[in-house]
Amino acid sequence: MPVAATNRKKEISVTVVRKMRDYSQDPFFRKKAEKVKAFLEKYGLPPQTKKK
Amino acid sequence: MKLERYSLTADLLHESYEFLSEGPKGTIRKVIQYEEVNPGVYNLAFGDWDEKKQRINDKSRTNNEDRDKVLATVAGSVVLFMEEHPDATVIAMGETPAKTRLYQMGLNQNRTEINALYNIVGFRSGAWEPFRDDRNYEAFSLQKK
């Protein structure tokens, strides 16, 4: 529920920064993303995603 | 039980997170990345940052004796990510069965809290199914309730 989510969020220490290294282009993450894309193409999206 | 976590640093989009693992092997920067692989569907991946090579070390097994704290921190990033992307679906799939089991351990450790907030399904034997603790999965998916 939203209240639980808000309380939970407050327990997690996070600092938001304007500039962070762009990790999205890291070869490891690119490879992982491509692997998952291929997986989803082969087996389909999880069922709850299809409900939307 | 309240799990100990590392402090996270997030980018403005809440799609990249960093934290510093501390243990016998020293201080290791870990990176969690949420990559959109389908509209509204994000892949969760994390790894160790190699300062010398300036890239994620895809072969690393840190063994910094803080596994539970690392898993709790990754789970915490899911909560933060979902707060910023409430309609997202998050997929978690390790590059090896061992890494996928690690994700499952993280889910199980944080199960009560995760169940209250998210619908979870697991992938095994070629199909998605409602998540069960007693089964080993090849991938997981979470979506906010």
N, CA and C atoms of all chains as a GROMACS GRO file, in nm:
protein
  591
    1MET      N    1   0.085  -0.120   0.000
    1MET     CA    2   0.000   0.000   0.000
    1MET      C    3   0.088   0.124   0.000
    2PRO      N    4   0.034   0.235  -0.044
    2PRO     CA    5   0.116   0.356  -0.055
    2PRO      C    6   0.184   0.397   0.076
    3VAL      N    7   0.113   0.384   0.190
    3VAL     CA    8   0.173   0.426   0.317
    3VAL      C    9   0.296   0.341   0.347
    4ALA      N   10   0.278   0.208   0.328
    4ALA     CA   11   0.390   0.117   0.352
    4ALA      C   12   0.507   0.151   0.260
    5ALA      N   13   0.472   0.181   0.137
    5ALA     CA   14   0.576   0.213   0.039
    5ALA      C   15   0.651   0.339   0.081
    6THR      N   16   0.578   0.438   0.130
    6THR     CA   17   0.641   0.563   0.171
    6THR      C   18   0.733   0.539   0.290
    7ASN      N   19   0.682   0.464   0.389
    7ASN     CA   20   0.765   0.436   0.505
    7ASN      C   21   0.889   0.358   0.467
    8ARG      N   22   0.869   0.263   0.378
    8ARG     CA   23   0.979   0.179   0.332
    8ARG      C   24   1.084   0.266   0.263
    9LYS      N   25   1.036   0.357   0.181
    9LYS     CA   26   1.127   0.441   0.106
    9LYS      C   27   1.212   0.524   0.200
   10LYS      N   28   1.149   0.571   0.309
   10LYS     CA   29   1.223   0.656   0.403
   10LYS      C   30   1.334   0.578   0.473
   11GLU      N   31   1.319   0.445   0.481
   11GLU     CA   32   1.421   0.363   0.547
   11GLU      C   33   1.544   0.344   0.460
   12ILE      N   34   1.533   0.373   0.333
   12ILE     CA   35   1.643   0.348   0.240
   12ILE      C   36   1.718   0.477   0.217
   13SER      N   37   1.844   0.474   0.250
   13SER     CA   38   1.926   0.593   0.236
   13SER      C   39   1.970   0.610   0.091
   14VAL      N   40   1.928   0.721   0.031
   14VAL     CA   41   1.965   0.745  -0.109
   14VAL      C   42   1.996   0.893  -0.130
   15THR      N   43   2.099   0.918  -0.206
   15THR     CA   44   2.136   1.053  -0.247
   15THR      C   45   2.122   1.061  -0.398
   16VAL      N   46   2.041   1.156  -0.444
   16VAL     CA   47   2.024   1.172  -0.588
   16VAL      C   48   2.124   1.276  -0.637
   17VAL      N   49   2.197   1.239  -0.742
   17VAL     CA   50   2.298   1.331  -0.795
   17VAL      C   51   2.262   1.371  -0.938
   18ARG      N   52   2.298   1.493  -0.973
   18ARG     CA   53   2.267   1.544  -1.107
   18ARG      C   54   2.352   1.473  -1.213
   19LYS      N   55   2.476   1.452  -1.178
   19LYS     CA   56   2.565   1.390  -1.278
   19LYS      C   57   2.618   1.257  -1.226
   20MET      N   58   2.588   1.155  -1.297
   20MET     CA   59   2.644   1.023  -1.265
   20MET      C   60   2.700   0.965  -1.394
   21ARG      N   61   2.801   0.886  -1.381
   21ARG     CA   62   2.857   0.819  -1.498
   21ARG      C   63   2.744   0.746  -1.573
   22ASP      N   64   2.747   0.750  -1.706
   22ASP     CA   65   2.645   0.681  -1.785
   22ASP      C   66   2.681   0.532  -1.794
   23TYR      N   67   2.622   0.455  -1.704
   23TYR     CA   68   2.651   0.312  -1.701
   23TYR      C   69   2.571   0.235  -1.807
   24SER      N   70   2.471   0.301  -1.865
   24SER     CA   71   2.382   0.227  -1.957
   24SER      C   72   2.456   0.174  -2.079
   25GLN      N   73   2.571   0.238  -2.112
   25GLN     CA   74   2.646   0.194  -2.231
   25GLN      C   75   2.759   0.097  -2.195
   26ASP      N   76   2.768   0.061  -2.070
   26ASP     CA   77   2.874  -0.034  -2.032
   26ASP      C   78   2.850  -0.169  -2.103
   27PRO      N   79   2.956  -0.228  -2.159
   27PRO     CA   80   2.937  -0.355  -2.234
   27PRO      C   81   2.865  -0.464  -2.155
   28PHE      N   82   2.891  -0.470  -2.024
   28PHE     CA   83   2.826  -0.572  -1.942
   28PHE      C   84   2.673  -0.550  -1.940
   29PHE      N   85   2.633  -0.426  -1.918
   29PHE     CA   86   2.489  -0.398  -1.911
   29PHE      C   87   2.424  -0.408  -2.050
   30ARG      N   88   2.498  -0.369  -2.156
   30ARG     CA   89   2.444  -0.381  -2.292
   30ARG      C   90   2.418  -0.529  -2.324
   31LYS      N   91   2.516  -0.611  -2.289
   31LYS     CA   92   2.505  -0.756  -2.316
   31LYS      C   93   2.386  -0.815  -2.240
   32LYS      N   94   2.373  -0.775  -2.114
   32LYS     CA   95   2.260  -0.824  -2.032
   32LYS      C   96   2.127  -0.782  -2.092
   33ALA      N   97   2.118  -0.656  -2.131
   33ALA     CA   98   1.993  -0.605  -2.186
   33ALA      C   99   1.956  -0.679  -2.315
   34GLU      N  100   2.055  -0.703  -2.400
   34GLU     CA  101   2.028  -0.774  -2.526
   34GLU      C  102   1.983  -0.917  -2.498
   35LYS      N  103   2.043  -0.978  -2.399
   35LYS     CA  104   2.007  -1.115  -2.362
   35LYS      C  105   1.861  -1.120  -2.315
   36VAL      N  106   1.822  -1.023  -2.232
   36VAL     CA  107   1.685  -1.022  -2.180
   36VAL      C  108   1.586  -0.988  -2.291
   37LYS      N  109   1.624  -0.898  -2.382
   37LYS     CA  110   1.536  -0.868  -2.496
   37LYS      C  111   1.508  -0.994  -2.577
   38ALA      N  112   1.614  -1.069  -2.605
   38ALA     CA  113   1.598  -1.193  -2.682
   38ALA      C  114   1.513  -1.294  -2.606
   39PHE      N  115   1.533  -1.299  -2.476
   39PHE     CA  116   1.455  -1.390  -2.390
   39PHE      C  117   1.306  -1.355  -2.398
   40LEU      N  118   1.275  -1.226  -2.386
   40LEU     CA  119   1.134  -1.184  -2.388
   40LEU      C  120   1.072  -1.205  -2.525
   41GLU      N  121   1.152  -1.188  -2.631
   41GLU     CA  122   1.100  -1.214  -2.765
   41GLU      C  123   1.067  -1.361  -2.783
   42LYS      N  124   1.150  -1.445  -2.724
   42LYS     CA  125   1.129  -1.590  -2.738
   42LYS      C  126   1.014  -1.641  -2.651
   43TYR      N  127   1.008  -1.594  -2.526
   43TYR     CA  128   0.912  -1.652  -2.432
   43TYR      C  129   0.794  -1.562  -2.398
   44GLY      N  130   0.801  -1.438  -2.438
   44GLY     CA  131   0.690  -1.346  -2.411
   44GLY      C  132   0.708  -1.271  -2.280
   45LEU      N  133   0.626  -1.168  -2.265
   45LEU     CA  134   0.632  -1.085  -2.144
   45LEU      C  135   0.568  -1.159  -2.029
   46PRO      N  136   0.606  -1.122  -1.905
   46PRO     CA  137   0.538  -1.182  -1.788
   46PRO      C  138   0.389  -1.150  -1.793
   47PRO      N  139   0.304  -1.237  -1.738
   47PRO     CA  140   0.160  -1.222  -1.753
   47PRO      C  141   0.103  -1.090  -1.700
   48GLN      N  142   0.154  -1.039  -1.589
   48GLN     CA  143   0.093  -0.917  -1.535
   48GLN      C  144   0.118  -0.799  -1.628
   49THR      N  145   0.226  -0.807  -1.707
   49THR     CA  146   0.256  -0.699  -1.801
   49THR      C  147   0.150  -0.695  -1.910
   50LYS      N  148   0.104  -0.813  -1.949
   50LYS     CA  149   0.007  -0.821  -2.058
   50LYS      C  150  -0.128  -0.764  -2.017
   51LYS      N  151  -0.158  -0.762  -1.884
   51LYS     CA  152  -0.287  -0.711  -1.839
   51LYS      C  153  -0.299  -0.561  -1.862
   52LYS      N  154  -0.185  -0.493  -1.866
   52LYS     CA  155  -0.191  -0.346  -1.876
   52LYS      C  156  -0.238  -0.301  -2.013
   53MET      N  157   1.230  -0.851   1.071
   53MET     CA  158   1.372  -0.824   1.085
   53MET      C  159   1.413  -0.713   0.988
   54LYS      N  160   1.480  -0.614   1.041
   54LYS     CA  161   1.525  -0.506   0.956
   54LYS      C  162   1.664  -0.540   0.901
   55LEU      N  163   1.675  -0.544   0.770
   55LEU     CA  164   1.802  -0.581   0.708
   55LEU      C  165   1.891  -0.458   0.693
   56GLU      N  166   2.020  -0.481   0.717
   56GLU     CA  167   2.116  -0.373   0.701
   56GLU      C  168   2.141  -0.349   0.552
   57ARG      N  169   2.152  -0.223   0.517
   57ARG     CA  170   2.175  -0.187   0.376
   57ARG      C  171   2.287  -0.084   0.365
   58TYR      N  172   2.344  -0.078   0.245
   58TYR     CA  173   2.437   0.030   0.214
   58TYR      C  174   2.358   0.152   0.166
   59SER      N  175   2.417   0.268   0.182
   59SER     CA  176   2.356   0.390   0.128
   59SER      C  177   2.372   0.391  -0.023
   60LEU      N  178   2.268   0.433  -0.090
   60LEU     CA  179   2.268   0.435  -0.237
   60LEU      C  180   2.286   0.576  -0.290
   61THR      N  181   2.345   0.585  -0.408
   61THR     CA  182   2.346   0.709  -0.485
   61THR      C  183   2.270   0.680  -0.613
   62ALA      N  184   2.179   0.769  -0.650
   62ALA     CA  185   2.096   0.747  -0.769
   62ALA      C  186   2.115   0.860  -0.869
   63ASP      N  187   2.093   0.828  -0.996
   63ASP     CA  188   2.091   0.935  -1.096
   63ASP      C  189   1.952   0.999  -1.095
   64LEU      N  190   1.936   1.107  -1.168
   64LEU     CA  191   1.810   1.182  -1.165
   64LEU      C  192   1.691   1.098  -1.212
   65LEU      N  193   1.716   1.006  -1.303
   65LEU     CA  194   1.607   0.922  -1.357
   65LEU      C  195   1.578   0.800  -1.269
   66HIS      N  196   1.661   0.780  -1.168
   66HIS     CA  197   1.650   0.659  -1.085
   66HIS      C  198   1.659   0.533  -1.170
   67GLU      N  199   1.750   0.535  -1.266
   67GLU     CA  200   1.774   0.415  -1.347
   67GLU      C  201   1.913   0.357  -1.322
   68SER      N  202   1.999   0.435  -1.259
   68SER     CA  203   2.132   0.387  -1.219
   68SER      C  204   2.153   0.416  -1.072
   69TYR      N  205   2.206   0.319  -1.002
   69TYR     CA  206   2.236   0.335  -0.860
   69TYR      C  207   2.378   0.284  -0.835
   70GLU      N  208   2.444   0.348  -0.740
   70GLU     CA  209   2.578   0.304  -0.698
   70GLU      C  210   2.577   0.286  -0.546
   71PHE      N  211   2.661   0.196  -0.499
   71PHE     CA  212   2.688   0.191  -0.354
   71PHE      C  213   2.826   0.130  -0.335
   72LEU      N  214   2.880   0.147  -0.217
   72LEU     CA  215   3.014   0.097  -0.186
   72LEU      C  216   3.005  -0.020  -0.090
   73SER      N  217   3.048  -0.135  -0.138
   73SER     CA  218   3.055  -0.255  -0.055
   73SER      C  219   3.185  -0.250   0.027
   74GLU      N  220   3.172  -0.278   0.156
   74GLU     CA  221   3.292  -0.273   0.240
   74GLU      C  222   3.311  -0.406   0.312
   75GLY      N  223   3.433  -0.458   0.306
   75GLY     CA  224   3.461  -0.587   0.370
   75GLY      C  225   3.608  -0.619   0.360
   76PRO      N  226   3.642  -0.745   0.383
   76PRO     CA  227   3.783  -0.787   0.383
   76PRO      C  228   3.856  -0.759   0.251
   77LYS      N  229   3.783  -0.756   0.141
   77LYS     CA  230   3.846  -0.730   0.010
   77LYS      C  231   3.859  -0.581  -0.019
   78GLY      N  232   3.819  -0.500   0.078
   78GLY     CA  233   3.830  -0.356   0.061
   78GLY      C  234   3.697  -0.292   0.025
   79THR      N  235   3.704  -0.174  -0.033
   79THR     CA  236   3.584  -0.100  -0.073
   79THR      C  237   3.563  -0.120  -0.222
   80ILE      N  238   3.447  -0.171  -0.257
   80ILE     CA  239   3.418  -0.204  -0.397
   80ILE      C  240   3.292  -0.130  -0.440
   81ARG      N  241   3.304  -0.055  -0.549
   81ARG     CA  242   3.188   0.016  -0.603
   81ARG      C  243   3.099  -0.081  -0.678
   82LYS      N  244   2.973  -0.085  -0.641
   82LYS     CA  245   2.878  -0.171  -0.712
   82LYS      C  246   2.776  -0.083  -0.782
   83VAL      N  247   2.736  -0.128  -0.898
   83VAL     CA  248   2.644  -0.050  -0.980
   83VAL      C  249   2.520  -0.134  -1.011
   84ILE      N  250   2.404  -0.071  -0.993
   84ILE     CA  251   2.277  -0.135  -1.028
   84ILE      C  252   2.219  -0.055  -1.144
   85GLN      N  253   2.183  -0.125  -1.251
   85GLN     CA  254   2.132  -0.056  -1.370
   85GLN      C  255   1.996  -0.112  -1.408
   86TYR      N  256   1.900  -0.022  -1.429
   86TYR     CA  257   1.767  -0.060  -1.479
   86TYR      C  258   1.759  -0.014  -1.625
   87GLU      N  259   1.753  -0.109  -1.715
   87GLU     CA  260   1.755  -0.079  -1.858
   87GLU      C  261   1.621  -0.116  -1.920
   88GLU      N  262   1.559  -0.022  -1.990
   88GLU     CA  263   1.430  -0.051  -2.053
   88GLU      C  264   1.453  -0.143  -2.174
   89VAL      N  265   1.398  -0.263  -2.168
   89VAL     CA  266   1.420  -0.362  -2.274
   89VAL      C  267   1.295  -0.382  -2.359
   90ASN      N  268   1.186  -0.326  -2.313
   90ASN     CA  269   1.058  -0.331  -2.384
   90ASN      C  270   0.981  -0.213  -2.324
   91PRO      N  271   0.886  -0.153  -2.394
   91PRO     CA  272   0.819  -0.038  -2.333
   91PRO      C  273   0.764  -0.071  -2.194
   92GLY      N  274   0.814  -0.001  -2.093
   92GLY     CA  275   0.767  -0.021  -1.955
   92GLY      C  276   0.827  -0.140  -1.884
   93VAL      N  277   0.913  -0.213  -1.952
   93VAL     CA  278   0.975  -0.332  -1.892
   93VAL      C  279   1.126  -0.306  -1.877
   94TYR      N  280   1.174  -0.316  -1.755
   94TYR     CA  281   1.314  -0.282  -1.726
   94TYR      C  282   1.389  -0.405  -1.676
   95ASN      N  283   1.509  -0.422  -1.728
   95ASN     CA  284   1.595  -0.528  -1.679
   95ASN      C  285   1.681  -0.476  -1.564
   96LEU      N  286   1.681  -0.552  -1.454
   96LEU     CA  287   1.767  -0.518  -1.340
   96LEU      C  288   1.898  -0.594  -1.356
   97ALA      N  289   2.009  -0.521  -1.353
   97ALA     CA  290   2.141  -0.586  -1.359
   97ALA      C  291   2.232  -0.516  -1.260
   98PHE      N  292   2.322  -0.590  -1.200
   98PHE     CA  293   2.421  -0.522  -1.116
   98PHE      C  294   2.555  -0.594  -1.123
   99GLY      N  295   2.659  -0.516  -1.099
   99GLY     CA  296   2.793  -0.570  -1.106
   99GLY      C  297   2.892  -0.479  -1.037
  100ASP      N  298   3.016  -0.526  -1.032
  100ASP     CA  299   3.124  -0.450  -0.967
  100ASP      C  300   3.193  -0.360  -1.068
  101TRP      N  301   3.218  -0.238  -1.028
  101TRP     CA  302   3.289  -0.143  -1.114
  101TRP      C  303   3.439  -0.167  -1.100
  102ASP      N  304   3.506  -0.187  -1.214
  102ASP     CA  305   3.650  -0.206  -1.216
  102ASP      C  306   3.716  -0.070  -1.241
  103GLU      N  307   3.778  -0.015  -1.139
  103GLU     CA  308   3.836   0.120  -1.150
  103GLU      C  309   3.949   0.124  -1.253
  104LYS      N  310   4.026   0.016  -1.264
  104LYS     CA  311   4.138   0.015  -1.358
  104LYS      C  312   4.088   0.010  -1.503
  105LYS      N  313   3.993  -0.078  -1.529
  105LYS     CA  314   3.944  -0.094  -1.666
  105LYS      C  315   3.833   0.004  -1.701
  106GLN      N  316   3.780   0.073  -1.598
  106GLN     CA  317   3.672   0.169  -1.618
  106GLN      C  318   3.550   0.104  -1.685
  107ARG      N  319   3.515  -0.010  -1.636
  107ARG     CA  320   3.398  -0.082  -1.685
  107ARG      C  321   3.353  -0.182  -1.579
  108ILE      N  322   3.233  -0.236  -1.598
  108ILE     CA  323   3.185  -0.338  -1.506
  108ILE      C  324   3.266  -0.465  -1.528
  109ASN      N  325   3.308  -0.525  -1.420
  109ASN     CA  326   3.382  -0.650  -1.427
  109ASN      C  327   3.281  -0.765  -1.435
  110ASP      N  328   3.267  -0.822  -1.552
  110ASP     CA  329   3.164  -0.925  -1.569
  110ASP      C  330   3.204  -1.062  -1.515
  111LYS      N  331   3.326  -1.074  -1.468
  111LYS     CA  332   3.368  -1.204  -1.415
  111LYS      C  333   3.387  -1.201  -1.262
  112SER      N  334   3.352  -1.091  -1.204
  112SER     CA  335   3.384  -1.076  -1.062
  112SER      C  336   3.291  -1.156  -0.971
  113ARG      N  337   3.352  -1.215  -0.871
  113ARG     CA  338   3.278  -1.270  -0.758
  113ARG      C  339   3.349  -1.212  -0.636
  114THR      N  340   3.292  -1.108  -0.584
  114THR     CA  341   3.363  -1.026  -0.487
  114THR      C  342   3.402  -1.101  -0.359
  115ASN      N  343   3.306  -1.177  -0.304
  115ASN     CA  344   3.328  -1.244  -0.176
  115ASN      C  345   3.376  -1.145  -0.070
  116ASN      N  346   3.304  -1.034  -0.058
  116ASN     CA  347   3.342  -0.932   0.040
  116ASN      C  348   3.269  -0.954   0.173
  117GLU      N  349   3.216  -1.076   0.188
  117GLU     CA  350   3.150  -1.118   0.313
  117GLU      C  351   3.036  -1.025   0.354
  118ASP      N  352   2.966  -0.974   0.256
  118ASP     CA  353   2.853  -0.884   0.285
  118ASP      C  354   2.735  -0.916   0.193
  119ARG      N  355   2.724  -1.043   0.154
  119ARG     CA  356   2.623  -1.081   0.055
  119ARG      C  357   2.482  -1.034   0.094
  120ASP      N  358   2.442  -1.059   0.219
  120ASP     CA  359   2.306  -1.025   0.259
  120ASP      C  360   2.282  -0.874   0.255
  121LYS      N  361   2.385  -0.801   0.294
  121LYS     CA  362   2.373  -0.655   0.293
  121LYS      C  363   2.364  -0.604   0.149
  122VAL      N  364   2.440  -0.666   0.059
  122VAL     CA  365   2.435  -0.629  -0.082
  122VAL      C  366   2.296  -0.661  -0.140
  123LEU      N  367   2.245  -0.781  -0.110
  123LEU     CA  368   2.113  -0.819  -0.162
  123LEU      C  369   2.005  -0.726  -0.110
  124ALA      N  370   2.014  -0.691   0.020
  124ALA     CA  371   1.915  -0.600   0.078
  124ALA      C  372   1.925  -0.462   0.013
  125THR      N  373   2.045  -0.423  -0.023
  125THR     CA  374   2.064  -0.293  -0.089
  125THR      C  375   2.004  -0.295  -0.229
  126VAL      N  376   2.026  -0.404  -0.302
  126VAL     CA  377   1.968  -0.418  -0.436
  126VAL      C  378   1.815  -0.417  -0.426
  127ALA      N  379   1.761  -0.489  -0.326
  127ALA     CA  380   1.616  -0.491  -0.304
  127ALA      C  381   1.566  -0.348  -0.274
  128GLY      N  382   1.644  -0.275  -0.196
  128GLY     CA  383   1.608  -0.136  -0.166
  128GLY      C  384   1.602  -0.051  -0.291
  129SER      N  385   1.693  -0.078  -0.385
  129SER     CA  386   1.692  -0.001  -0.511
  129SER      C  387   1.564  -0.030  -0.590
  130VAL      N  388   1.513  -0.154  -0.578
  130VAL     CA  389   1.389  -0.188  -0.648
  130VAL      C  390   1.274  -0.101  -0.593
  131VAL      N  391   1.270  -0.087  -0.460
  131VAL     CA  392   1.166  -0.004  -0.398
  131VAL      C  393   1.175   0.140  -0.450
  132LEU      N  394   1.296   0.193  -0.452
  132LEU     CA  395   1.315   0.331  -0.498
  132LEU      C  396   1.280   0.344  -0.646
  133PHE      N  397   1.326   0.249  -0.726
  133PHE     CA  398   1.297   0.252  -0.870
  133PHE      C  399   1.147   0.249  -0.895
  134MET      N  400   1.078   0.160  -0.822
  134MET     CA  401   0.933   0.146  -0.842
  134MET      C  402   0.856   0.270  -0.797
  135GLU      N  403   0.908   0.340  -0.697
  135GLU     CA  404   0.844   0.464  -0.654
  135GLU      C  405   0.849   0.567  -0.767
  136GLU      N  406   0.959   0.567  -0.840
  136GLU     CA  407   0.976   0.664  -0.949
  136GLU      C  408   0.915   0.615  -1.080
  137HIS      N  409   0.897   0.484  -1.092
  137HIS     CA  410   0.842   0.424  -1.214
  137HIS      C  411   0.730   0.327  -1.174
  138PRO      N  412   0.619   0.382  -1.122
  138PRO     CA  413   0.516   0.294  -1.063
  138PRO      C  414   0.448   0.199  -1.161
  139ASP      N  415   0.454   0.229  -1.289
  139ASP     CA  416   0.390   0.140  -1.387
  139ASP      C  417   0.488   0.040  -1.449
  140ALA      N  418   0.611   0.042  -1.403
  140ALA     CA  419   0.714  -0.043  -1.464
  140ALA      C  420   0.702  -0.189  -1.421
  141THR      N  421   0.750  -0.274  -1.507
  141THR     CA  422   0.772  -0.414  -1.474
  141THR      C  423   0.923  -0.433  -1.468
  142VAL      N  424   0.972  -0.495  -1.363
  142VAL     CA  425   1.117  -0.519  -1.349
  142VAL      C  426   1.144  -0.668  -1.370
  143ILE      N  427   1.238  -0.695  -1.459
  143ILE     CA  428   1.282  -0.833  -1.484
  143ILE      C  429   1.420  -0.852  -1.422
  144ALA      N  430   1.439  -0.962  -1.353
  144ALA     CA  431   1.571  -0.995  -1.299
  144ALA      C  432   1.610  -1.134  -1.346
  145MET      N  433   1.724  -1.140  -1.414
  145MET     CA  434   1.771  -1.268  -1.467
  145MET      C  435   1.924  -1.268  -1.459
  146GLY      N  436   1.979  -1.357  -1.381
  146GLY     CA  437   2.124  -1.362  -1.369
  146GLY      C  438   2.188  -1.419  -1.494
  147GLU      N  439   2.315  -1.383  -1.515
  147GLU     CA  440   2.383  -1.436  -1.634
  147GLU      C  441   2.426  -1.580  -1.615
  148THR      N  442   2.421  -1.624  -1.490
  148THR     CA  443   2.448  -1.765  -1.461
  148THR      C  444   2.339  -1.815  -1.364
  149PRO      N  445   2.317  -1.947  -1.359
  149PRO     CA  446   2.220  -1.999  -1.262
  149PRO      C  447   2.253  -1.957  -1.118
  150ALA      N  448   2.382  -1.948  -1.087
  150ALA     CA  449   2.422  -1.908  -0.951
  150ALA      C  450   2.378  -1.765  -0.921
  151LYS      N  451   2.394  -1.677  -1.019
  151LYS     CA  452   2.355  -1.538  -0.999
  151LYS      C  453   2.203  -1.526  -0.990
  152THR      N  454   2.132  -1.608  -1.067
  152THR     CA  455   1.986  -1.606  -1.059
  152THR      C  456   1.940  -1.654  -0.922
  153ARG      N  457   2.009  -1.756  -0.868
  153ARG     CA  458   1.976  -1.803  -0.733
  153ARG      C  459   2.001  -1.693  -0.631
  154LEU      N  460   2.103  -1.613  -0.656
  154LEU     CA  461   2.133  -1.501  -0.568
  154LEU      C  462   2.015  -1.403  -0.567
  155TYR      N  463   1.962  -1.375  -0.686
  155TYR     CA  464   1.844  -1.288  -0.694
  155TYR      C  465   1.729  -1.349  -0.614
  156GLN      N  466   1.712  -1.481  -0.629
  156GLN     CA  467   1.602  -1.547  -0.559
  156GLN      C  468   1.621  -1.540  -0.408
  157MET      N  469   1.745  -1.554  -0.364
  157MET     CA  470   1.773  -1.539  -0.220
  157MET      C  471   1.737  -1.399  -0.173
  158GLY      N  472   1.769  -1.300  -0.255
  158GLY     CA  473   1.733  -1.162  -0.221
  158GLY      C  474   1.583  -1.145  -0.210
  159LEU      N  475   1.511  -1.208  -0.302
  159LEU     CA  476   1.364  -1.202  -0.297
  159LEU      C  477   1.312  -1.268  -0.170
  160ASN      N  478   1.366  -1.386  -0.140
  160ASN     CA  479   1.318  -1.459  -0.024
  160ASN      C  480   1.348  -1.385   0.107
  161GLN      N  481   1.466  -1.324   0.114
  161GLN     CA  482   1.504  -1.249   0.235
  161GLN      C  483   1.410  -1.132   0.261
  162ASN      N  484   1.362  -1.073   0.154
  162ASN     CA  485   1.279  -0.953   0.166
  162ASN      C  486   1.133  -0.984   0.130
  163ARG      N  487   1.096  -1.111   0.143
  163ARG     CA  488   0.970  -1.158   0.087
  163ARG      C  489   0.846  -1.089   0.146
  164THR      N  490   0.841  -1.073   0.277
  164THR     CA  491   0.723  -1.015   0.341
  164THR      C  492   0.697  -0.874   0.286
  165GLU      N  493   0.804  -0.796   0.283
  165GLU     CA  494   0.789  -0.659   0.235
  165GLU      C  495   0.760  -0.656   0.085
  166ILE      N  496   0.826  -0.743   0.010
  166ILE     CA  497   0.805  -0.746  -0.134
  166ILE      C  498   0.663  -0.789  -0.167
  167ASN      N  499   0.613  -0.890  -0.095
  167ASN     CA  500   0.477  -0.937  -0.119
  167ASN      C  501   0.373  -0.829  -0.095
  168ALA      N  502   0.400  -0.743   0.004
  168ALA     CA  503   0.304  -0.638   0.035
  168ALA      C  504   0.295  -0.534  -0.077
  169LEU      N  505   0.402  -0.522  -0.152
  169LEU     CA  506   0.410  -0.413  -0.250
  169LEU      C  507   0.399  -0.459  -0.395
  170TYR      N  508   0.444  -0.582  -0.422
  170TYR     CA  509   0.459  -0.622  -0.562
  170TYR      C  510   0.396  -0.758  -0.593
  171ASN      N  511   0.354  -0.771  -0.717
  171ASN     CA  512   0.320  -0.902  -0.771
  171ASN      C  513   0.448  -0.960  -0.829
  172ILE      N  514   0.476  -1.085  -0.796
  172ILE     CA  515   0.598  -1.150  -0.846
  172ILE      C  516   0.559  -1.273  -0.926
  173VAL      N  517   0.623  -1.288  -1.040
  173VAL     CA  518   0.610  -1.413  -1.114
  173VAL      C  519   0.750  -1.464  -1.145
  174GLY      N  520   0.761  -1.595  -1.160
  174GLY     CA  521   0.888  -1.657  -1.191
  174GLY      C  522   0.879  -1.729  -1.324
  175PHE      N  523   0.995  -1.749  -1.388
  175PHE     CA  524   0.998  -1.819  -1.516
  175PHE      C  525   1.073  -1.950  -1.499
  176ARG      N  526   1.010  -2.058  -1.534
  176ARG     CA  527   1.077  -2.189  -1.530
  176ARG      C  528   1.014  -2.282  -1.634
  177SER      N  529   1.091  -2.370  -1.686
  177SER     CA  530   1.044  -2.469  -1.783
  177SER      C  531   0.964  -2.406  -1.897
  178GLY      N  532   1.010  -2.292  -1.942
  178GLY     CA  533   0.950  -2.230  -2.060
  178GLY      C  534   0.824  -2.150  -2.037
  179ALA      N  535   0.788  -2.122  -1.911
  179ALA     CA  536   0.665  -2.047  -1.887
  179ALA      C  537   0.674  -1.964  -1.759
  180TRP      N  538   0.598  -1.854  -1.757
  180TRP     CA  539   0.587  -1.771  -1.637
  180TRP      C  540   0.482  -1.831  -1.545
  181GLU      N  541   0.504  -1.822  -1.414
  181GLU     CA  542   0.406  -1.873  -1.317
  181GLU      C  543   0.416  -1.791  -1.189
  182PRO      N  544   0.311  -1.794  -1.105
  182PRO     CA  545   0.319  -1.722  -0.977
  182PRO      C  546   0.439  -1.771  -0.896
  183PHE      N  547   0.510  -1.679  -0.836
  183PHE     CA  548   0.634  -1.712  -0.765
  183PHE      C  549   0.607  -1.802  -0.644
  184ARG      N  550   0.689  -1.905  -0.628
  184ARG     CA  551   0.685  -1.993  -0.510
  184ARG      C  552   0.825  -2.004  -0.453
  185ASP      N  553   0.831  -1.999  -0.320
  185ASP     CA  554   0.962  -2.005  -0.252
  185ASP      C  555   1.038  -2.134  -0.282
  186ASP      N  556   0.964  -2.243  -0.300
  186ASP     CA  557   1.027  -2.374  -0.307
  186ASP      C  558   1.070  -2.413  -0.450
  187ARG      N  559   1.066  -2.319  -0.541
  187ARG     CA  560   1.107  -2.351  -0.678
  187ARG      C  561   1.222  -2.262  -0.722
  188ASN      N  562   1.309  -2.320  -0.802
  188ASN     CA  563   1.419  -2.241  -0.858
  188ASN      C  564   1.377  -2.188  -0.995
  189TYR      N  565   1.396  -2.059  -1.013
  189TYR     CA  566   1.352  -1.995  -1.137
  189TYR      C  567   1.470  -1.949  -1.220
  190GLU      N  568   1.441  -1.931  -1.349
  190GLU     CA  569   1.544  -1.880  -1.441
  190GLU      C  570   1.538  -1.729  -1.452
  191ALA      N  571   1.423  -1.672  -1.417
  191ALA     CA  572   1.405  -1.527  -1.420
  191ALA      C  573   1.287  -1.490  -1.331
  192PHE      N  574   1.280  -1.362  -1.294
  192PHE     CA  575   1.171  -1.314  -1.210
  192PHE      C  576   1.118  -1.184  -1.269
  193SER      N  577   0.994  -1.155  -1.235
  193SER     CA  578   0.937  -1.029  -1.276
  193SER      C  579   0.858  -0.970  -1.160
  194LEU      N  580   0.873  -0.842  -1.138
  194LEU     CA  581   0.800  -0.773  -1.032
  194LEU      C  582   0.722  -0.656  -1.092
  195GLN      N  583   0.603  -0.638  -1.038
  195GLN     CA  584   0.524  -0.522  -1.078
  195GLN      C  585   0.450  -0.472  -0.955
  196LYS      N  586   0.439  -0.342  -0.943
  196LYS     CA  587   0.373  -0.283  -0.826
  196LYS      C  588   0.226  -0.320  -0.825
  197LYS      N  589   0.173  -0.352  -0.704
  197LYS     CA  590   0.031  -0.389  -0.693
  197LYS      C  591  -0.056  -0.266  -0.711
   0.00000   0.00000   0.00000
